[in-house]
């Protein structure tokens, strides 16, 4: 699904969106080991020569992130050998660091750039197979769950360009709308937050229900867009079992990958502008 300015977010109704978003919490920096406890499986993805995204472990050797994180500015797939996953990155140190052995981008995803009116959101997912498992008591992979309903409370743990040295938690934001292939959220994201896990509480446990794909403004209000997870993730897991995907080269690539981007585009009256966080 390509998000269009007039069709996707304006249709939510700004007044209704604001009502659904009441009670949304602010970002909280997780600066200490105590504050970050339980979130260590979320990590910073360092990509090539300056690119950054967020990812989360869903198995000891599998990281879930956004598909567009694996493309450079020209739309060329990034060699997995230039990607490092830093689990629990905080204040210059990671609880564990691994290289990427293989990358799988959902076959239904089409890279359409990082800004514009028709960013591809549907199937904007990728799986990264690490070169070795992370098996530490304080780093427990997250389970996934089905897509939350409109109005549901969710949360996001992410890194961003201006808070790259520690994760931030937004404990409560809301699902403003559900579209085919995506969720519109009140969650606060910025450049570097692409691929950040969106959590919902299931039986008292946080489970990943979406992945951040884009951010936008609607009538001056910041929102974010997450991908559907269930069917696309199942399809990528099948690809993993079949040995599909892009394997890392033996010699690390030297190509540049995208940096965290520029400033947020301003929206016009009644419209929305989209870009990759």
Secondary structure by P-SEA (a helix, b strand, c coil): cccccccccccccaaaaaaaaccccccccccccccccccccbbbbbccccccbbbbbccccbbbbbcccccccccccccccccccccccccccccbbbbbcbbbccccccccccccccccccccbbbbbcccccccccbbbbbbbccccccbbbbbbbcccccccbbbbccbbbbccccccccccccccccccccbbbbbbcccbbbbcbbbccccccccbbbbbbbbcaaaaaaaaaaaaacccccccccccccccccccccbbbbcccccccccc
